[in-house]
Amino acid sequence: MNVALLGGGSWGIALATLLTENQHTLHWWVHSPDLAHRLQTEGRHPTIFPDYTLPTSQIAYVGQDLSRVLKQAEVVVGALPAAYLSEVLRQPLPSVPYISATKGLVPPEGLLVSQYLEKIGRSGPFAVLSGPSHAEEVVQRHPTWVAFAYEEPELFQTGRYLFERPYFRLLATSHLQSLEWSGVLKNVYAIGMGAISLWGDNARAALSAAIQREFYAVLSALAPVPITVYLSPGWTGDFLVTAFSQYSRNQRFGSYLAQGYSPQVALQRLGGMVAEGYFTAHHLKSLPGLSRFPILQTIISVCTGSATPQTLLEQLSAALSA
């Protein structure tokens, strides 16, 4: 298939790996002319997995010309950070499936990706690919299971055709908006997990358990799912990998906050990587009933500047003891 792939970060590279292994042709939008040139001519990202090479014979185009990327698309795969999605996609998309691999809320209104695409005039069917899937492990072909939520059941077969490999498996679900919200919320909660990691594994385990209860309560208010769905890779599994993995940017960001760094300095220490949870927190500060979710409220208050980073651990401790 001719695939329009949007985004050249670590997750974009991982998805490109799956797509090219399955012999699909890439028409690829990336943010930088230099990056486009390197991917087109060498099949390599200069800083993300620089030792890993994609087959250039399956990359028809890489660049910043979105019209050219979309012109031959039979499906669009979106791997852009939510914070930048509205800067790239400003016009109606072609009437082909859009598969979102973005986890976050789209500014300035703080919309889910599905809501934002509806706003700009989406006419094709929509699906979400989400779950415990650090790009670092996908490119190393480590076994991975993710959820694939769809509007139309036929899209699941499209998803399998595009992405499935012996080491990368899709789990079908119809709970599309809940899966989107889960990908949004887990990044914010992972900031708290990074913060409390300074106190050791006992504290991390205690907070993780408390977050699981609160997380389900938040989802029940926004986009309910049965507990059996919640306790599956696309939901709980995604939170756990973001909360505990060495690759988690949101967790590292939280640990910097707990050490007293301001959010701005903590972001700089990530070396240009995006901590989606920080940007998401700004949109969630007006979430109805936020006071009913003290752990989430605590993390949001520090990310948005209404509480100092030095108080984060104290507030998390108070929320745990409540």
PEMOPE-V635102 format. One record per backbone hydrogen bond with DSSP energy under -1.0 kcal/mol. NH is the residue of the N-H (numbers start at 1). CO is the residue of the C=O. Records with the same first field share a line. If there is no record, write none. Layout:
BEGIN
NH=CO ; CO
END
This chain:
BEGIN
3=25
4=75
5=27
6=77
7=29
13=9
14=10
15=11
16=12
17=13
18=14
19=15
20=16
21=17
22=18
23=20
24=19
25=1
26=58
27=3
28=61
29=5
30=63
36=32
37=33
38=34
39=35
40=36
41=37
42=38
44=38
52=49
54=43
58=55
59=56
60=26
61=26
63=28
66=64
69=65
70=66
71=67
73=70
74=2
76=97
77=4
78=99
79=6
84=81
89=85
96=94
98=125
99=76
100=127
101=78
106=111
110=106
111=106
116=112
117=113
118=114
119=115
120=116
122=117
127=98
128=149
129=100
130=147
133=131
137=134
138=134
139=135
141=138
142=137
144=167
146=169
147=130
148=171
149=128
150=173
151=126
155=152
156=153
158=154
159=155
160=156
161=157
162=158
163=159
164=160
165=168
168=165
169=144
171=146
173=148
176=174
179=175
180=176
181=177
182=178
183=179
184=180
185=181
186=182
189=185
190=186
193=189
194=190
195=191
196=192
198=195
199=196
200=197
204=200
205=201
206=202
207=203
208=204
209=205
210=206
211=207
212=208
213=209
214=210
215=211
216=212
217=213
218=214
219=215
220=216
221=217
222=218
223=219
230=226
231=227
232=230
235=232
236=230
237=232
238=233
239=235
240=236
241=237
242=238
243=239
244=240
245=241
248=245
252=248
253=249
254=250
255=251
256=252
257=253
258=254
259=255
260=257
261=256
266=262
267=263
268=264
269=265
270=267
271=268
278=275
279=275
280=276
281=277
284=280
287=284
290=287
292=289
293=290
297=293
298=294
299=295
300=296
301=297
302=298
303=299
304=300
306=301
307=301
311=308
312=309
315=311
316=312
317=313
318=314
319=315
320=316
321=317
END
